[in-house]
Amino acid sequence: MEKKLFIKNMVCNRCIKVIENDIRRLGIELLHIELGSIIYQETDSMQFKSITKVIEENGFEVLLAPEKQLVEEIKKELIELLKKLPLQLDSTLSRFLEQKLNKEYSKISKLFSSEEHITIEKYFIKLKMEKVKELIQLQENNFTEISELLNYSNSNHLSRQFKSETGMSLTDYKKLQKNDRNPLDQIM
């Protein structure tokens, strides 16, 4: 029978590759894998224990509670949103999440804040700041272009938000030429 597991902190393609390789080594038929979840063909109850062990050995966590699964889905949607630049939000972040998750924003927002001790909006800003750091390090875009890619009204807005979140200006960060980005699974 098909079984779906939700996995905490699975935030990048390397995470997918590690989990996929380790589960296939167990000889378990993996039907689908994406950020935050896997679907596998379960033929006996021991497979769940084997998969859980592999997941935990790699620093992830199997999420059994529906509330925790939803929080992980929210994170996944926000991370996916920032993968495709320029950032394409046709309406508000709340409307985007309502459509993606088919749930009222007030409910998912309350749940997220309760579980993660940060609002969805603040979490998304933190994700965007990590994306800004990445773009600065790549040195392919100037600050105005970065602000446009991330859908800021202007580069001053980006600059103020970056300074507020990191404690340094965009220029100071660029001068550092140092990789002090935070892993996406540790953003809070």
Number of C-alpha atoms within 10 A of each C-alpha: 7 11 13 14 18 23 24 24 20 25 20 17 10 10 17 17 13 14 19 16 11 15 20 12 10 12 9 17 15 17 12 12 16 18 22 26 20 18 16 20 15 16 13 8 8 10 17 16 10 13 20 18 14 18 20 13 10 13 11 19 18 19 17 11 9 10 14 19 19 17 20 23 21 20 25 20 16 19 19 13 16 17 10 11 12 15 14 12 12 8 8 9 15 16 16 17 20 16 12 12 15 10 12 13 17 11 10 20 19 14 18 22 16 12 13 13 12 14 17 23 13 13 19 19 15 20 20 19 21 20 19 21 20 14 17 20 17 9 10 9 13 11 19 14 16 22 20 16 18 20 16 16 10 14 17 13 11 24 19 14 18 22 15 11 14 13 12 14 17 19 11 11 19 14 10 10 10 10 10 11 13 13 12 17 13 7 11 13
